[in-house]
Amino acid sequence: MDLQSHVRVYNEALGVKGAKGKLIQIHSDGYYEIALEVKERLFQAYLPISGTVLLAAEPLVETESIEVDRY
């Protein structure tokens, strides 16, 4: 996941379950800086990495897989 990626945010302490956001920065002090969407407005938020789950807003593009015979 790259900086400026759109994400879904889960954080129990804040009561956030799948809120829309944008990853601004990952700080070495142990927190994410996120532009978090609340009631259709963006707010700057600093969330601890240890208590926060970020999911990419868009699923990965599936690619054609190649079968490999193993002996």
NULUM-758563 format. One record per atom (N, C-alpha, C, O): atom name; chain; x, y, z; residue number from 1. Coordinates in steps of 0.02 Angstrom, whole numbers. Each point is the difference from the previous one (the first is absolute). Layout:
   site   unit        x        y        z   pos
     CA      A        X        Y        Z   NUM
...
end
This chain:
   site   unit        x        y        z   pos
      N      A       42      -58        0     1
     CA      A      -42       58        0     1
      C      A       45       62        0     1
      O      A       47        5       40     1
      N      A      -61       40      -84     2
     CA      A       41       60       -7     2
      C      A      -31       59       38     2
      O      A      -59        0       16     2
      N      A      101       49       -3     3
     CA      A      -26       62       28     3
      C      A      -49       31      -50     3
      O      A        9       -9      -60     3
      N      A      -58       44       84     4
     CA      A      -53       31      -39     4
      C      A      -51      -51      -26     4
      O      A      -43       18      -40     4
      N      A       49      -81       62     5
     CA      A      -49      -51      -19     5
      C      A      -65       10       38     5
      O      A        0       20       59     5
      N      A      -55      -35      -92     6
     CA      A      -64        1       34     6
      C      A       -7      -66       39     6
      O      A       16      -53      -26     6
      N      A      -38       59       89     7
     CA      A       -2      -58       44     7
      C      A      -67       -3       37     7
      O      A      -38       48        2     7
      N      A       26     -106       27     8
     CA      A      -54      -11       49     8
      C      A       34       -8       67     8
      O      A       48      -37        7     8
      N      A      -74       73       43     9
     CA      A       32        3       66     9
      C      A      -43      -35       52     9
      O      A      -60       10        4     9
      N      A       93      -53       36    10
     CA      A      -32      -34       56    10
      C      A       41       15       62    10
      O      A       59      -14        3    10
      N      A      -93       42       48    11
     CA      A       34       17       62    11
      C      A      -52       -4       56    11
      O      A      -46       40        3    11
      N      A       55      -89       41    12
     CA      A      -49      -13       53    12
      C      A       -4       58       51    12
      O      A      -55       18       21    12
      N      A      111       11       -3    13
     CA      A        1       54       50    13
      C      A      -41       60      -24    13
      O      A      -32       34       40    13
      N      A       34      -21     -105    14
     CA      A      -37       56      -29    14
      C      A      -70      -20      -20    14
      O      A      -42       43      -14    14
      N      A       29     -108       11    15
     CA      A      -65      -25      -21    15
      C      A      -10        5      -75    15
      O      A      -56        7      -24    15
      N      A      111      -11      -13    16
     CA      A       -2        6      -73    16
      C      A        1      -70      -31    16
      O      A       44      -40       15    16
      N      A      -93       27      -57    17
     CA      A       -5      -65      -33    17
      C      A       -8       10      -75    17
      O      A      -57        6      -24    17
      N      A      112       -5      -11    18
     CA      A       -3        5      -73    18
      C      A      -10       70      -26    18
      O      A      -26       10      -55    18
      N      A       47       40       94    19
     CA      A       -7       70      -22    19
      C      A       47       13      -59    19
      O      A       54      -29       -4    19
      N      A      -76       72      -40    20
     CA      A       42       19      -57    20
      C      A       54       48       23    20
      O      A      -10       41       44    20
      N      A       69      -48      -74    21
     CA      A       55       44       17    21
      C      A       52       -1      -54    21
      O      A       -5      -36      -50    21
      N      A       57       77       61    22
     CA      A       57        3      -45    22
      C      A       62       -1       42    22
      O      A        8       40       46    22
      N      A       37      -86      -61    23
     CA      A       62       -7       38    23
      C      A       47       56      -20    23
      O      A       23        4      -57    23
      N      A       -7       39      105    24
     CA      A       43       57      -13    24
      C      A       73      -17       15    24
      O      A       45       14      -40    24
      N      A      -33      -45       98    25
     CA      A       69      -14       21    25
      C      A        1      -57       50    25
      O      A      -49      -10       36    25
      N      A      104      -27      -33    26
     CA      A       11      -50       51    26
      C      A       60       26       40    26
      O      A       56        2      -25    26
      N      A      -68       17       87    27
     CA      A       53       31       41    27
      C      A       39      -53       38    27
      O      A      -29      -50       24    27
      N      A       94       60      -18    28
     CA      A       43      -48       35    28
      C      A      -15       -3       75    28
      O      A       23      -46       34    28
      N      A      -61       95       -8    29
     CA      A      -19       -1       70    29
      C      A      -56      -49       15    29
      O      A      -20       -7       58    29
      N      A       -6      -27     -110    30
     CA      A      -50      -52       11    30
      C      A      -72       20      -13    30
      O      A      -45      -27       32    30
      N      A       34       73      -77    31
     CA      A      -69       17      -16    31
      C      A       -8       17      -74    31
      O      A       47       20      -34    31
      N      A     -110      -29       11    32
     CA      A      -19       20      -68    32
      C      A      -28       70        2    32
      O      A      -36       18       46    32
      N      A       52       21      -96    33
     CA      A      -33       65      -10    33
      C      A      -49      -12      -57    33
      O      A       19      -19      -55    33
      N      A      -83       32       69    34
     CA      A      -53      -17      -47    34
      C      A      -47       59       -8    34
      O      A      -16       34       49    34
      N      A       -7      -22     -110    35
     CA      A      -55       46      -11    35
      C      A      -63      -44        4    35
      O      A      -15      -37      -47    35
      N      A      -21       42      102    36
     CA      A      -56      -44       15    36
      C      A      -66       34      -17    36
      O      A      -12       57       20    36
      N      A      -30      -92      -57    37
     CA      A      -64       28      -20    37
      C      A      -52      -15       55    37
      O      A      -13      -57       17    37
      N      A      -16      111        9    38
     CA      A      -53       -6       50    38
      C      A      -57       45      -23    38
      O      A        8       61       -6    38
      N      A      -67      -91       -5    39
     CA      A      -59       37      -24    39
      C      A       16       43      -61    39
      O      A      -16       59       -3    39
      N      A       49      -90      -45    40
     CA      A       17       30      -65    40
      C      A       49       58        5    40
      O      A        5       40      -47    40
      N      A       31      -34      103    41
     CA      A       52       51        8    41
      C      A       65      -34       19    41
      O      A       -1      -51       34    41
      N      A       57       78      -55    42
     CA      A       65      -29       16    42
      C      A       31       33       61    42
      O      A       -1       61        7    42
      N      A       27     -103       38    43
     CA      A       33       23       60    43
      C      A       68      -33        5    43
      O      A        7      -59      -17    43
      N      A       42       96       40    44
     CA      A       66      -27       10    44
      C      A       -1      -42       64    44
      O      A      -24       22       52    44
      N      A       49      -84      -57    45
     CA      A        0      -45       57    45
      C      A       69      -34        6    45
      O      A       32      -16      -50    45
      N      A      -11        6      112    46
     CA      A       61      -37       15    46
      C      A      -21      -62       39    46
      O      A      -24        5       57    46
      N      A       32      -63      -87    47
     CA      A      -23      -62       31    47
      C      A       59      -46       12    47
      O      A       44       -6      -42    47
      N      A      -42      -27      101    48
     CA      A       56      -45       15    48
      C      A        0      -61      -46    48
      O      A      -52      -29      -14    48
      N      A      110       12      -10    49
     CA      A        6      -57      -45    49
      C      A      -22      -64       35    49
      O      A      -32      -43      -30    49
      N      A       49       36       94    50
     CA      A      -15      -61       37    50
      C      A      -75      -12        9    50
      O      A      -20      -58       11    50
      N      A      -22      109      -14    51
     CA      A      -72      -10       10    51
      C      A      -42       15      -60    51
      O      A      -61        8        5    51
      N      A       93       -2      -64    52
     CA      A      -36       20      -59    52
      C      A       13      -48      -58    52
      O      A       56      -23      -10    52
      N      A     -109        7      -26    53
     CA      A        6      -41      -60    53
      C      A      -19       44      -60    53
      O      A      -51       34        0    53
      N      A       93      -36      -51    54
     CA      A      -14       35      -63    54
      C      A       -8      -51      -55    54
      O      A       41      -45       -7    54
      N      A      -94       52      -31    55
     CA      A      -10      -41      -60    55
      C      A       -2       46      -60    55
      O      A      -27       55        3    55
      N      A       55      -78      -58    56
     CA      A       -4       39      -62    56
      C      A      -74        7      -18    56
      O      A      -39      -47        6    56
      N      A       20      106      -29    57
     CA      A      -70       12      -18    57
      C      A      -22      -41      -61    57
      O      A      -58      -18       -6    57
      N      A      105        4      -38    58
     CA      A      -15      -39      -60    58
      C      A       33      -68        5    58
      O      A       57       -5       22    58
      N      A      -92      -48      -43    59
     CA      A       30      -66        2    59
      C      A       57       -6      -51    59
      O      A        3       38      -48    59
      N      A       40      -86       59    60
     CA      A       54      -13      -47    60
      C      A      -28      -26      -65    60
      O      A      -51      -35       -1    60
      N      A       83       53      -53    61
     CA      A      -21      -23      -66    61
      C      A       25      -72       -7    61
      O      A       60      -14        8    61
      N      A     -106      -30      -25    62
     CA      A       20      -70       -8    62
      C      A       35       -9      -67    62
      O      A      -21       28      -50    62
      N      A       75      -67       51    63
     CA      A       36      -14      -62    63
      C      A       -8      -74      -15    63
      O      A      -15      -41       44    63
      N      A       24       25     -106    64
     CA      A       -6      -69      -21    64
      C      A       56      -41       31    64
      O      A       59       19       -4    64
      N      A      -77      -74       34    65
     CA      A       51      -42       32    65
      C      A       23      -54      -48    65
      O      A      -37      -22      -45    65
      N      A       98        1       55    66
     CA      A       29      -53      -42    66
      C      A       10      -61       44    66
      O      A       28        4       55    66
      N      A      -52      -61      -80    67
     CA      A        9      -62       38    67
      C      A       71      -25       -9    67
      O      A       27        0      -56    67
      N      A        3      -22      110    68
     CA      A       68      -27       -2    68
      C      A       -2      -72       24    68
      O      A      -26      -13       55    68
      N      A       52      -32      -95    69
     CA      A        4      -70       21    69
      C      A       61       -9       43    69
      O      A       55       21      -20    69
      N      A      -63      -51       78    70
     CA      A       56      -12       45    70
      C      A       10      -75        7    70
      O      A      -48      -38        4    70
      N      A      110       18       -4    71
     CA      A       16      -71        5    71
      C      A       35      -16       64    71
      O      A       17      -57       13    71
end
